[in-house]
């Protein structure tokens, strides 16, 4: 699952959990899924930041 798919699923989960007709067990499953997706998204962002920093480092070194 890529970043965009994970974010889309998180949006779906948020909408589902906003409904009051969910059973507790279903809410807990969705919450657990959301936690795992959030971890994945944070990792994607962390990796993207490292890639940008690396590019900036190479760009600034090349300019010198």
Secondary structure, DSSP 4 states (H G I P E B T S, - for coil): --HHHHHHHHHHHHHHHTSTT--HHHHHHHHHHHHHHHHHHHHHHHHHHHHHHHHHHHHHHHH-
